[in-house]
Amino acid sequence: MRSATVQVAKRGLITIPKELRDAYGIGEGDTLTLLDLGGVFVVSPRVSRVDVVAERLAAEWKEQGATLDVMLASLRERRSGHGA
């Protein structure tokens, strides 16, 4: 397991060490996922599947002119299909 110490700069910016950026193919402009696990932060170079699904649903709902009730019902349906 690798670890690195980083310092928070102005506006909350941190620099991921070059060794880790190179190892995981992280480049300028890439989007990372930051998870807060009760004060333990995990940064992942992978896009969260939740974000991908949420963006897809939002696009569908916008196209359909869906109401909040329709959106919530759709979320419940999707969650039940994933054992959530």
Contacts in CASP RR format, 6 or more apart in sequence:
PFRMAT RR
TARGET T0000
AUTHOR 0000-0000-0000
METHOD contacts of the structure
MODEL  1
MRSATVQVAKRGLITIPKELRDAYGIGEGDTLTLLDLGGVFVVSPRVSRV
DVVAERLAAEWKEQGATLDVMLASLRERRSGHGA
2 20 0 8 1.000
2 23 0 8 1.000
4 16 0 8 1.000
4 17 0 8 1.000
4 19 0 8 1.000
4 20 0 8 1.000
6 14 0 8 1.000
6 15 0 8 1.000
6 16 0 8 1.000
6 17 0 8 1.000
7 14 0 8 1.000
7 15 0 8 1.000
8 14 0 8 1.000
9 15 0 8 1.000
16 26 0 8 1.000
16 43 0 8 1.000
20 26 0 8 1.000
21 27 0 8 1.000
24 45 0 8 1.000
25 45 0 8 1.000
26 32 0 8 1.000
26 45 0 8 1.000
30 45 0 8 1.000
31 47 0 8 1.000
32 43 0 8 1.000
32 44 0 8 1.000
32 45 0 8 1.000
33 43 0 8 1.000
33 44 0 8 1.000
33 46 0 8 1.000
33 47 0 8 1.000
33 48 0 8 1.000
33 51 0 8 1.000
34 41 0 8 1.000
34 42 0 8 1.000
34 43 0 8 1.000
34 44 0 8 1.000
35 41 0 8 1.000
35 42 0 8 1.000
35 43 0 8 1.000
35 44 0 8 1.000
53 78 0 8 1.000
57 71 0 8 1.000
57 74 0 8 1.000
57 75 0 8 1.000
57 78 0 8 1.000
60 66 0 8 1.000
61 70 0 8 1.000
61 71 0 8 1.000
61 74 0 8 1.000
64 70 0 8 1.000
66 74 0 8 1.000
END
